[in-house]
Amino acid sequence: MRLLEEIRTERLRRLLRVPGTAAAQEAYEGEGAGEGIIPFARFLRVERVEIGGDRWLLHEGEGIILRQDAAAFRPPNPRRRLTRSREDPPYRAWLEVDLAALSRNARRVAKHAAPARFVPMVKADAYGLGAVEVARALDGLEPYAFGVATPPEGAELRRVGIERRIVVFAPSATAEISQLLEARLESAALSLASFEKLEAGARAAFTRIPVHLEIDTGMGRAGLPAAEAAAWTPEVASVLRRGGVTLASVYTHFHSAGTDPAATSLQLTRLRRAASVLEEAGVEIPFLHAANSDAMMADPQYHLGLVRPGIYLNGG
């Protein structure tokens, strides 16, 4: 039994003449369509499309639908809850997303990860599906927070009425701190310097900002090095005492959760050791988290306090 509803590959049954070609073409009976015939068909659910008198006959179903240069098409089932990209036609291609299917995936993710809370990642416009529409669909499932990449992404969710916690997981420029505060966003701190910058900016505005401290346990991209926890812990504790930040969580990012169990387990051990150093210094950690989509499915030991599913919400 599958846990998630896959926005799955569809098979091309019959392809008549493609515009710009001299004769009809046949696509093989297998996953996807011939390269260059229908872009991204390996990832998208596709309905019948008519272009002039030529038809692309494809399997149909709920999920993501690609319509390309369609002069006419059969509308989807009106009972489906769909979201369309903000731009209206005429455009060469756009996506329509079944929010009901996405919500069912999210419920299964939440149930699978419980008692850990879930933080849907809606960065990069929810991976191109529409962050506003996706967040609205998932908000009723009571996630702990939404994860975004930049302050403008978080501010957009606030403007449309999302009141839940929103965490900016990428580093913010000094000029963006005011936007973090104005939109009531939380922020990741990827270094001591960024931790201090966030604290100073919030204190100058006579407020406090919840901060999520990233620990580098092996990915090598960002975060305080886990192996040096004894060296940087006193400074973290000192910044917390200044009053401009509160510690919302400590986390890491797995580099190969879907392919390297040994490395993932080692990263978890390093995270726990660094967290222990902080706690021994009197730093209270409300949540410890590490699991992306792959780790969440791989082993319950990675669930910890929070999980951060992204592409799995889309059936990936």
N, C-alpha and C positions, 0 to 999 in steps of 0.2 A: 504494500500500500504506500503510495507516495504521500509525503508530508505536504508538499507544496503543489499548487497549480502552476504548471509550466506555461509561460507564454512561448509556446513551443514551435518547433519547426513544422512547416506545412509542406506537403508534396504537390508539385505541379502535375496536374493530370493531362492537360492538353493545352498547347499554346499555338494559336493561329499566327498570322503574319504580324510581326512586330513593326511598328512605324519606323520607316527608314531602312527596312530590309526588303529584299526582292521576293522572298518566298516565305512560306510558313516554316516555323522551327519547332522541333520537338525537344522538350526538356526530359531528362532521364527520370525514371520512376524511382525517386529516392529523396533524401532530405534536401530541402532547398530547391533553388532553380538554377538554371545554367548561369555561369558567371557573366555579369554584365547585362543580363536580361531584366531581372528585377532586383535592384540593389537591396541588400540587407535581408533578403528573403530567408536566410538561415536563422534569423532571430525574430521575425515578425509573423504574427497571424495575419493572413491576407484573405480578403473577400474578393468576389468576382468584380472585375473592373472592365468596363467597356470603353474603348477609345475609338470613336467613330464607329465603323462597322466591325472593328476587330475586337475580339474578346480574349481576356486572360482568364481562363477558368481554373480556379484554385479552390482548395478546401477552405471552408469558412469556420468560424467559431468565435467564442468570446475571447477576449484578450486584446492584444494590440493589432490594429488593422492598418495596412499600408494602402493608400490610394494614390496612384501616380498618373498625372495628366488625364484624369478621368473626365470625359465629356458627359458620361451618364453612368450611374451605378445604382444598384439596388440598395436602399437604405438598410442599416442594421436594425435588428429587432428593437422596437421602441421601448421595450421593457428594460433594456440594459441601461445602466448608468454610465455614460461616457463623458470623457473630457477631451476637448480638442485643443491643439496648440493655439496660443493666443492670436496668431496671425490667421486671418481668414483667407480662403481661396480668392484669386487664382494663384496657386503655388504648385510646383511640380509634385511635391509629396508632403504629406502630413501624417500625424499619428492620431489614432483615437484609442483611448485606454479604458478598459473595463475596470472601473473603480471597485465594483463589487468583488471581482476576482482578487484584486489587490488586497482588499480588506479581509477577505477570507484567508489569504496567505498570512497576513499580519496576525490574525487571531491564532493561527496554527503556530506561528513563531513564538508568540507570547505564551501560549500553553506549553510549548516544548521547553522554553527557557525558564519557566516559573520554578522557584519563586523569584528569580532575578527579574528586574524590570527591564523593559526594552526601550531603546532609543532609536527610532527609525532615522536613517540617514537620508536626508532629502537635499543634499548638496548638489551643485551643478544642475539646478532646476529639476531635482529628483531624477538625476540621470537622464534628463531630457523628456521626462514624462509630464512635467508641470508641477513644481513644488507647491504652489498654492492649492491646486486641486487635490494633490496627493495628501498634503498635510490636513486639509479639511476632511478628507475621507477617513484618515487614521486617527484624528483627534478624539473621536468618540470612543476609541478603544483604550483611552487613558494611558498613553505611553508616558514614561517618566519625563522625557524631553524629546525635542527634535534636534537632529544634528545637521549643521550647515557648514560651509567652508569659509564664508566671508561675512562681515557685518552687513553689507547691503542685502545679502540673501536673507539674513535673519530679520532685518528691518522690513523687508517685503512681507514676510509672514505676519509681523505685528500689524502692518497697515491693513491687512485683510481680516484682522480680528482673532488671530491665534494668540491665546493668552498663556499657553503652556510654556514651560521652560524651553529655551532655545540655546544651544551650545554652539559657539563658533570654534571649530576644531583646527583651523589654520591660523598662523600668526597674524596679528593685526598690527597695522602701522600705527605710529603714535597719533597721527591725524584721525585715525578711526576710533580711538578710545571714546571720544564724545558720542559717536554713533552707537557704540556698545551701550553706553550708559543711557542715552536717550531712548533707545529701543528696549531697554531692560534685558539685554542679552548677557549670557555667560560666556566666558572665554577660556580656551586652552592656553596654557603657558608652556612653551616648548624649550625654554632655557631660563636660567636665573635672570638674565637681562630682561626677558619679556615679562617674567613674574614681577620684577621690580618696577618695570614701566607701567604695568597695569595697576599695581598698588598705588604708585605716585599719582597717576591720572585720576583714579577714583577718589583718593584722599583730597586732591586739589579741588574736586567737585563736591566735597563734603558728603560722600556716599561710599558704598562698598560694592564690590563686584565679586560674584562667585567665580572661582577659578578652578580649572581642572588641570592638574599637573601631569604632564607627560613624562614617562620614564623610557629611555632608550634601552631596550633589553636585547637588541641584536639587529634591528632593522637598519640602523645607521642613518636614518633620515632626519630625525629630530628628537628632542627630549633630553632630559638630564641623564647622564650615563649611570646605569644601575650599579656598575662596579665601583663608582665613586660616591656612593650614597653617604658614606661617613663624612666625606669632605663637604658636600653641599647641604646636608641636612641642617646644620646650625644656621646657615644663611636663610634657608626656607623658613625656619622657625622665627628668625628675626623679622623677616618681611611680614609674616602673619601677625606679629605683635604690633606692627605699625598701624594697623586698623583699616587700611584701604581695600583689603581683600579678605575673603573667607575661602577656605579650602572646600570645594564641592566634591572632588574625587581625585584619585590617582589612577592613571591608566597607562597602558602600553598598546602597541600595535604589532600583531604577528605578521611576519614577512612571508610565511609559507604554510599557513594553517591547513590548506587543502592538500598539500603534497609532502610535507616533512613533519611527521608527528614528533620525532625526537627533538628537532629544533624548537618546535612549538612548546613542548613540555619544558625544555630548558628555559625558554623565554618566560614562561609562567613562574618557574622557580626563581628566576632573577627578579621578577616583579615583586613576588612575595618577600624576598629578602630585603629589597629596597624599602618596601612598605614597613617592614618590621623595624628598620633603622629609624624611620620617621616616627613611628609610634613609641619607640623607646625614648625618643627625645621629647615626648609629650605632644606630638602632633596628632590630632584626631582626624581619621580618614573616614568620611561618611560612606563612600563607595570605592571599591576597587573593581576595575573592569579591563577587559582585554579582547573579548570575543567579537570578531567580525562575523560575517555570514558563515564562512567555512568553519571557523572554530566553534561557533555555536552548535553546528550540526555534528562536529567531530566527536566531542566528548563533553559531558556535563561538568567536568572539573573546570572548564574554561568559562562557565557562565558567571561565576563570582556574583557581584551585586547588580551589574548591568550588562546587557548585550547590545551590540550596535549593528543590527542587520541593515543591509543595503540592497544589493542586487537580488538577494533571496526573496525579498518582498515582491519582486517582479517575476518570480518563478525561475530565476536564473540558476 
